[in-house]
């Protein structure tokens, strides 16, 4: 398995883009972003949105996905016909560097997360985003980085009308605390109905990443778990929670010993 590295070029409008961002966030904030590496696990319907948006902001990316682009992906994910049969992580790092005017670096890891761990691929980053379609893979990422890195886990509802994001900070409430009764191999397949929800949920992710990297009045977050829907506001479709570790959580208790 061979990883692929890409880097964007200083485009002519780079100074203009940076100046606009500096006006909003300041020079120090942009410097922090440019020094930050994010590992994105999953380059599917929402992961591609996250990758492109983080690159536009100036974050450096490592993208891990073992799947190849299939015909059914063309209607829901940011891939084209010429991408068919190519690895999703490789295509996404190439495309992300072309979608930003800022000097970012990207690394494509063309395998599943569990395989990358077994092969001892360099996964050293500052924080992690897990935007996969199963709780099994999200739990794997959550457990692997539990003590050392913040993990933002993401998922879409089965109805295609809502999505969620959960911020797991080191040694605090984990993903299993948030979803104690979920079936690990439960998946949420990508359909045409989830495209708009994926965009909404990916915005939660990129905003959460900003709050973790920046100490800025324009980037504050009062939640660990956030559920948001498109059908209208209700107590069940729009939820914000600060999560506490569960006393009966097997993962948290394992690391407490």
C-alpha positions, 0 to 999 in steps of 0.5 A, a space after each residue: 500500500 502506498 500513500 499519496 501526498 499532495 500540496 496546493 500551490 500559492 494561487 494568485 488570489 491567495 493573498 486576497 483570501 487570506 486577508 478576508 479570513 484575517 479580517 474575521 479571525 486574525 493572523 494568529 488564528 490563521 497561523 494555528 489553522 495552517 499548522 494543524 493536521 486533521 485525520 479524516 476517516 471516511 471519504 463518502 457522502 459527508 467526508 468529501 464535504 468535510 475534506 473540501 471545506 477544511 482544505 478551503 480553511 487552510 487545514 492540512 489533511 490525512 484522509 483514510 478510506 479503503 473503498 474505490 469509487 463506484 457508479 452508485 457514488 456518483 449521485 451522492 458523493 463528490 466524484 466524477 466518472 473519471 474517478 471510477 475504480 480509483 481509491 476514494 482517499 487518493 481522489 479526495 486529497 487530489 481534489 481538496 488541494 485544487 479547491 483551496 487558494 491556501 497552501 495546504 498539504 494532504 496525504 491519502 491513505 488508501 485503506 480502511 482505518 483498522 488496516 492502517 493501524 495494523 500496517 503502522 501507517 503514520 496517523 500522527 495528527 492534531 485531531 480526528 474526524 470519523 465520518 463513516 457509515 457504521 458505528 463499528 468503524 466509529 467505535 474503532 477510531 474512538 477507542 484508538 485515540 481515546 487517551 490522546 486525541 480529540 475525535 469528532 464522530 459523525 453520522 446521518 439518520 436513517 430517514 435522511 432528514 437529520 444528522 449528528 456530531 459528537 466531540 470526544 475529548 481525551 479521557 472524557 465521555 466517549 462515543 459509547 457513552 453517547 450511544 450505549 445501546 447501539 448495534 456496532 455494525 449498524 450502518 446508514 447507507 448513502 442515498 440521494 435523500 442524504 445529500 442535503 443532510 450530509 452538507 448540514 452535518 459536515 458544517 457541524 464538523 468543520 465548525 467543531 474543528 474550528 472551536 477545538 483549534 481556535 480560542 476565538 469569540 466567533 468560534 464558540 461551542 456549548 455542546 459535545 453532542 449535537 443533533 440537527 434536522 431539516 424537517 423543522 425544529 422539535 425537541 427530538 430533531 434539534 438536540 445539544 448536550 454536554 455529555 458526561 462519562 457513564 459509570 457503566 461504560 466499558 471503554 472509559 472504565 478500562 482506561 480509568 483503571 
